[in-house]
Amino acid sequence: MTTRKTDPVKHPQKAADAVRAFNHATMRNRDGSGELAYPGTVYRTVAAFASLAYRLPQAFDQIGVALTGLHQAGHLTADHGTPTEHAHATSAALREAEQHATAMAEALQRAHSACSPLGYRGPLTDTDDHDDAEGE
């Protein structure tokens, strides 16, 4: 039997922390400027979030399969109610989350396609993202 060296909870927590860091990094400054200064940055950012969203349904399914296995093996208890009702409610909510994640991924793909033809023609800022600007 192999033992895992990394707690699987660590990975979605890192993803949540990364989204939080993104939210902080892209807050608009008082002068209206921000880290999303060019359409190319928006394009690549939407693509990254779409990639994340496309991976969520499989993750939710794997959580549900693991919980079902624990339940079928008789390894669950419940502080109130029955393990069966909580396992079923969790599984139903995870299936719903899968559907929402799929819809989110599809919407992000549409957003990615929609911003694809956009270019920039404003003044260049002194950020490192000039590769997105026209003529650079």
C-alpha positions as CSV (number, residue, x, y, z in Angstrom):
1,M,0.0,0.0,0.0
2,T,1.3,3.4,-0.9
3,T,1.0,6.4,1.3
4,R,0.3,9.8,0.0
5,K,2.7,12.5,1.1
6,T,0.3,15.4,0.3
7,D,-3.1,15.9,1.8
8,P,-5.5,16.3,-1.2
9,V,-7.3,19.1,0.6
10,K,-4.1,21.2,0.1
11,H,-4.7,21.4,-3.7
12,P,-8.2,23.1,-3.8
13,Q,-7.0,25.3,-0.9
14,K,-4.1,26.5,-3.0
15,A,-6.5,27.1,-5.9
16,A,-8.7,29.2,-3.6
17,D,-5.7,31.1,-2.3
18,A,-4.6,31.7,-5.9
19,V,-8.0,33.1,-6.8
20,R,-7.9,35.4,-3.7
21,A,-4.4,36.6,-4.7
22,F,-5.7,37.3,-8.2
23,N,-8.6,39.3,-6.8
24,H,-6.3,41.4,-4.7
25,A,-3.8,41.8,-7.6
26,T,-6.4,43.0,-10.0
27,M,-8.2,45.5,-7.8
28,R,-8.6,48.8,-9.5
29,N,-6.4,51.6,-8.2
30,R,-7.8,55.0,-7.3
31,D,-6.7,56.3,-10.6
32,G,-8.7,53.6,-12.4
33,S,-5.6,51.6,-13.5
34,G,-5.1,48.0,-12.7
35,E,-3.3,44.8,-13.5
36,L,-5.7,43.9,-16.3
37,A,-4.4,46.8,-18.5
38,Y,-4.6,45.1,-21.9
39,P,-7.2,42.9,-23.7
40,G,-4.5,40.2,-24.1
41,T,-4.2,39.9,-20.4
42,V,-8.0,39.6,-20.1
43,Y,-7.9,36.9,-22.8
44,R,-5.2,34.8,-21.1
45,T,-6.9,35.3,-17.7
46,V,-10.3,34.1,-18.9
47,A,-8.5,31.1,-20.6
48,A,-6.9,30.2,-17.3
49,F,-10.1,30.4,-15.4
50,A,-11.8,28.3,-18.1
51,S,-9.2,25.7,-17.7
52,L,-9.8,25.7,-13.9
53,A,-13.5,25.4,-14.4
54,Y,-13.2,22.6,-16.9
55,R,-11.3,20.6,-14.3
56,L,-13.9,21.1,-11.5
57,P,-16.5,18.5,-12.6
58,Q,-14.0,15.7,-12.4
59,A,-12.9,16.8,-9.0
60,F,-16.5,17.0,-7.7
61,D,-17.2,13.5,-9.2
62,Q,-14.1,12.0,-7.5
63,I,-15.2,13.5,-4.2
64,G,-18.6,11.9,-4.6
65,V,-17.2,8.6,-5.6
66,A,-14.9,8.6,-2.5
67,L,-17.8,9.5,-0.2
68,T,-20.0,6.7,-1.8
69,G,-17.2,4.3,-1.2
70,L,-16.9,5.3,2.4
71,H,-20.6,5.0,2.8
72,Q,-20.9,1.6,1.2
73,A,-18.0,0.3,3.3
74,G,-19.9,1.4,6.4
75,H,-17.3,3.9,7.5
76,L,-19.6,6.9,8.0
77,T,-21.3,8.1,11.1
78,A,-23.4,11.2,11.6
79,D,-23.8,13.6,14.6
80,H,-27.5,13.8,13.7
81,G,-29.8,12.1,11.2
82,T,-28.4,9.1,9.4
83,P,-25.1,8.7,7.4
84,T,-27.2,7.7,4.4
85,E,-29.3,10.9,4.3
86,H,-26.1,13.1,4.7
87,A,-24.2,11.0,2.1
88,H,-27.1,11.3,-0.4
89,A,-27.5,15.0,0.2
90,T,-23.8,15.6,-0.2
91,S,-23.7,13.5,-3.5
92,A,-26.7,15.4,-4.8
93,A,-25.1,18.8,-4.1
94,L,-21.8,17.6,-5.7
95,R,-23.7,16.6,-8.9
96,E,-25.4,20.0,-8.9
97,A,-21.9,21.6,-8.5
98,E,-20.7,19.5,-11.4
99,Q,-23.5,20.9,-13.6
100,H,-22.8,24.5,-12.5
101,A,-19.0,24.1,-13.1
102,T,-19.7,22.7,-16.6
103,A,-22.0,25.7,-17.3
104,M,-19.3,28.1,-15.9
105,A,-16.6,26.5,-18.0
106,E,-18.8,26.8,-21.1
107,A,-19.6,30.5,-20.3
108,L,-15.9,31.2,-19.8
109,Q,-15.1,29.6,-23.1
110,R,-17.6,31.9,-24.8
111,A,-16.1,34.9,-23.0
112,H,-12.6,33.8,-24.2
113,S,-13.8,33.5,-27.8
114,A,-15.6,36.8,-27.6
115,C,-12.5,38.8,-26.4
116,S,-10.2,37.0,-28.8
117,P,-10.5,39.7,-31.6
118,L,-10.0,42.6,-29.1
119,G,-6.8,44.8,-29.4
120,Y,-5.4,47.8,-27.5
121,R,-4.9,51.3,-28.8
122,G,-4.5,53.3,-25.7
123,P,-1.4,54.7,-24.0
124,L,1.1,52.1,-22.8
125,T,1.7,51.9,-19.1
126,D,4.9,50.9,-17.5
127,T,3.7,47.4,-16.7
128,D,5.4,44.3,-18.0
129,D,2.5,43.3,-20.1
130,H,3.3,45.3,-23.2
131,D,3.3,42.2,-25.4
132,D,-0.5,42.6,-25.5
133,A,-0.4,46.1,-26.9
134,E,-0.7,46.8,-30.6
135,G,2.6,47.4,-32.3
136,E,4.7,45.8,-29.5
